[in-house]
Every structure is written in C-alpha cells, then in structure tokens.
Amino acid sequence: MLSSIVALSMLIQAPTIAASAAVSSESAVAAVAENHAPAWKTLATLPFTWIHDLSFASGKVGFAAAENGLVLKTVDGGENWTPVLNLGYPYYWNGVQALNGNDVVVTGFFNDPNNPQALIRWSHDGGATWSDDLVLGGAAPQWVDKVHFWNDSLGFTTSIIEPVVAYRTTSGGLQPTDWSASVIDSSANAGWFGTQFSALPNGHVRISGITFCESLDFAASWQCRPSIDAGSDWATFFLDDKRGWVGGGWISEPMTGYVHLTKDGGKTWSERTLEGPWMIHSIIFVDHKNGWAAGGAGDAGGVYVSDDGGESWKVELDAGVGLQVCATADYHIFCAGWDNSTNSHIYSRDFDHIKHDNFDGTSVVQ
C-alpha cells in the first residue's frame, strides 16, 4: 500500500503558489524552537510495524491500526502496546475508532488483487475478542480508510482510491447489511482522497484529495470542487464551520509540504501559510489559535506548531520519522509514523496549559 501511495505522490507536480509567512525548505528543520522541542517525548518504537491510525478512549487507553492485519492496544498512555488482533498479510487496517473503552471498530481491506474486499471488524470488550470480517459491497470496494461514528448508530468510512466511495450506516454497522455504499465524487477529475477527513459533531464532513468534497448531512450526500492546492490535498481538519485547514504535498524529491487555511467555511482559502520539507498527513487544532501539522516520509519528518490559527508555523519536533497520523485525548496529542527501517514510532506531548494560556504565555481569547 505504501508503495502505491508513494507512486501517486510522485505523479503530482509542484504548484507555483506564493507562500505567506512560509517556512522555507532550507531553514525549517534547523529552526526548532528551544522552548517547544522538549515538550515532545518518544513513547514507543515498534519494529516491523506500519501504523496508519490512532484512537484514544482516554489519555491512557488507546488503539492503533496497522498493516498486516495488526491492531495494537495501550493502557498506559502509549508507552507499551500489545497486539489485540493480528491476522497477517493480506489484511490491512487503515482506520480505528474507540467509541469508548469497550466498543472499538477497525476498517481496512483484504489485499487480494483478484478479489479486493472492504472490511470492518468490531470489538465490544476492549479488543479482547473481535467479530468476523464484515465485507462491504457496492462500487468496486477496496482500500477502505478512516472511520467515524457520531454515536452508536450513525457512522461512515471512505475509500481512498477511485471510485471514492462512502460507506454509511444508520443502524450501528454491526452487520454487512447495515451499510450502504455511494460514490462521493463521480466527476472525471475524481481519483483518490487523502488519509485525514474532518467530521464535526453537527454532521458536517470535509474530505480532500484530488477534489475537495463536503457533506452537510452526516455523509449522506456530497458536493465537490477541485482541490484547494493546485496539486492535491492529503489532510483536512475543520475546528468548526468557519475555521478549517488542508495540507498535503508530494514525496518525490525534493519532498515538499504545505498548509492552507479558511476562515469562512471554505468559501475562500489562503495561499500557503506553510511550505516546508515534510509532506503534511495530519492537522489538528485544539482551539482557534493552537494547532499542529505533522508529516514526512521515511527517515524525514516531524511536527510543525502554530499559535496564530495557522497563519504562521515553526518546527516543534524534528522526529527523523515520516509521521502519518495524530490523535488527541485528555489534553494530550499523540502522533505516529514509520521510518525506512520498518519501525513505527509513537510520540506525544501535553497541551494542558493552553486551557488558560497560549503557547506564548498570553491569555486565551476565544
């Protein structure tokens, strides 16, 4: 799967968009702020593991979805991880959500070139036991990615390569018949989506790749337009219906990453406010000012931080690892990715202080 994503990225041509308050490729990694760098710590290094998603039910209990049919669990905030599902190749798990400490759903696919299958499995005892495969039908099901449930009845997951499909359930999703499939974008320009979508509590969903698509009815119907960046987008995050960010880039040399922001719900978008050496895979803001953008590939990558709503960025963690995904729980952010030696690395930092103060020490004004 990784090789396919790399191949897609190498096809993307670098757009010529002027950067505003950008981080240059030459100086980004060298500009790690001393007051931020110690905030991150390495939690775990897991050999021969490719983590694609993280979900935490609390600051202590979390799950990781990985290639080769592997699901891992931590009960100590990410320092130690135990396999709770290990099916081996050709299973791939791309998405995981812990609805609570007991109910956990994973999404992925069975990588048989003659019969690719979109798959879901459930655990209702915190990963101790799992359901059989729930095989999703519909339009050419394959490569199912991240998953999101708003409650114990309503949820959806998407494919990441064409045809880009939304699988949706309104009845819990415990049986294959609970799911319906619909093509998100049937335009000639649709091809694939990035690996992070945004789903707000009010049912408003945004996802971007070659095209940028939006649903305002809990993933039931979609409207699409060209991607925000002239190349393509990989990460999409909205804090609310006004403030949102997309990021992306390409892996082909020289690797490049970027972020754009909107303050009016996507009607207009900024030029690139970040342009650096790491392709962006995950964006998280915890309020309208403070957020992170993580990315990279192989032995290059890390985390940028912003304390002005994404108007400007600086390197907070130079991990030397291509980070793929981030998640939050109990005022902690967790990020994971893998290096060229097939080791996954998991990092974390707390952000408890920004309940009261910004990163620069000034008072929070919402």
Secondary structure in CASP SS format (residue, H / E / C, confidence):
PFRMAT SS
TARGET T0000
AUTHOR 0000-0000-0000
METHOD secondary structure of the structure
MODEL  1
M C 1.00
L H 1.00
S H 1.00
S H 1.00
I H 1.00
V H 1.00
A H 1.00
L H 1.00
S H 1.00
M H 1.00
L C 1.00
I C 1.00
Q C 1.00
A C 1.00
P C 1.00
T C 1.00
I C 1.00
A C 1.00
A E 1.00
S C 1.00
A C 1.00
A C 1.00
V C 1.00
S C 1.00
S C 1.00
E C 1.00
S C 1.00
A C 1.00
V H 1.00
A H 1.00
A H 1.00
V C 1.00
A C 1.00
E C 1.00
N C 1.00
H C 1.00
A H 1.00
P H 1.00
A H 1.00
W C 1.00
K E 1.00
T E 1.00
L E 1.00
A E 1.00
T E 1.00
L E 1.00
P E 1.00
F C 1.00
T C 1.00
W C 1.00
I E 1.00
H E 1.00
D E 1.00
L E 1.00
S E 1.00
F E 1.00
A C 1.00
S C 1.00
G C 1.00
K C 1.00
V C 1.00
G E 1.00
F E 1.00
A E 1.00
A E 1.00
A E 1.00
E E 1.00
N C 1.00
G C 1.00
L E 1.00
V E 1.00
L E 1.00
K E 1.00
T E 1.00
V C 1.00
D C 1.00
G C 1.00
G C 1.00
E C 1.00
N C 1.00
W C 1.00
T E 1.00
P E 1.00
V E 1.00
L E 1.00
N E 1.00
L C 1.00
G C 1.00
Y C 1.00
P C 1.00
Y E 1.00
Y E 1.00
W E 1.00
N E 1.00
G E 1.00
V E 1.00
Q E 1.00
A E 1.00
L C 1.00
N C 1.00
G C 1.00
N C 1.00
D C 1.00
V E 1.00
V E 1.00
V E 1.00
T E 1.00
G E 1.00
F E 1.00
F E 1.00
N C 1.00
D C 1.00
P C 1.00
N C 1.00
N C 1.00
P C 1.00
Q E 1.00
A E 1.00
L E 1.00
I E 1.00
R E 1.00
W E 1.00
S E 1.00
H C 1.00
D C 1.00
G C 1.00
G C 1.00
A C 1.00
T C 1.00
W C 1.00
S C 1.00
D C 1.00
D C 1.00
L E 1.00
V E 1.00
L E 1.00
G C 1.00
G C 1.00
A C 1.00
A C 1.00
P C 1.00
Q C 1.00
W C 1.00
V E 1.00
D E 1.00
K E 1.00
V E 1.00
H E 1.00
F E 1.00
W C 1.00
N C 1.00
D C 1.00
S C 1.00
L C 1.00
G E 1.00
F E 1.00
T E 1.00
T E 1.00
S E 1.00
I C 1.00
I E 1.00
E C 1.00
P C 1.00
V C 1.00
V E 1.00
A E 1.00
Y E 1.00
R E 1.00
T E 1.00
T C 1.00
S C 1.00
G C 1.00
G C 1.00
L C 1.00
Q C 1.00
P H 1.00
T H 1.00
D H 1.00
W E 1.00
S E 1.00
A E 1.00
S E 1.00
V E 1.00
I C 1.00
D C 1.00
S C 1.00
S C 1.00
A C 1.00
N C 1.00
A C 1.00
G C 1.00
W E 1.00
F E 1.00
G C 1.00
T C 1.00
Q E 1.00
F C 1.00
S E 1.00
A E 1.00
L C 1.00
P C 1.00
N C 1.00
G C 1.00
H C 1.00
V E 1.00
R E 1.00
I E 1.00
S E 1.00
G E 1.00
I C 1.00
T E 1.00
F E 1.00
C E 1.00
E E 1.00
S E 1.00
L C 1.00
D C 1.00
F C 1.00
A C 1.00
A C 1.00
S C 1.00
W C 1.00
Q E 1.00
C E 1.00
R E 1.00
P E 1.00
S C 1.00
I C 1.00
D C 1.00
A C 1.00
G C 1.00
S C 1.00
D C 1.00
W C 1.00
A E 1.00
T E 1.00
F E 1.00
F E 1.00
L C 1.00
D C 1.00
D C 1.00
K C 1.00
R C 1.00
G E 1.00
W E 1.00
V E 1.00
G E 1.00
G E 1.00
G E 1.00
W E 1.00
I C 1.00
S C 1.00
E C 1.00
P C 1.00
M C 1.00
T E 1.00
G E 1.00
Y E 1.00
V E 1.00
H E 1.00
L E 1.00
T E 1.00
K C 1.00
D C 1.00
G C 1.00
G C 1.00
K C 1.00
T C 1.00
W C 1.00
S C 1.00
E C 1.00
R E 1.00
T C 1.00
L E 1.00
E E 1.00
G E 1.00
P C 1.00
W C 1.00
M C 1.00
I E 1.00
H E 1.00
S E 1.00
I E 1.00
I E 1.00
F E 1.00
V C 1.00
D C 1.00
H C 1.00
K C 1.00
N C 1.00
G E 1.00
W E 1.00
A E 1.00
A E 1.00
G E 1.00
G E 1.00
A E 1.00
G C 1.00
D C 1.00
A E 1.00
G E 1.00
G E 1.00
V E 1.00
Y E 1.00
V E 1.00
S E 1.00
D C 1.00
D C 1.00
G C 1.00
G C 1.00
E C 1.00
S C 1.00
W C 1.00
K E 1.00
V E 1.00
E E 1.00
L E 1.00
D E 1.00
A C 1.00
G C 1.00
V C 1.00
G E 1.00
L E 1.00
Q E 1.00
V E 1.00
C E 1.00
A E 1.00
T E 1.00
A E 1.00
D C 1.00
Y C 1.00
H E 1.00
I E 1.00
F E 1.00
C E 1.00
A E 1.00
G E 1.00
W E 1.00
D C 1.00
N C 1.00
S C 1.00
T C 1.00
N E 1.00
S E 1.00
H E 1.00
I E 1.00
Y E 1.00
S E 1.00
R E 1.00
D E 1.00
F C 1.00
D H 1.00
H H 1.00
I H 1.00
K H 1.00
H C 1.00
D E 1.00
N C 1.00
F C 1.00
D C 1.00
G C 1.00
T C 1.00
S E 1.00
V C 1.00
V C 1.00
Q C 1.00
END
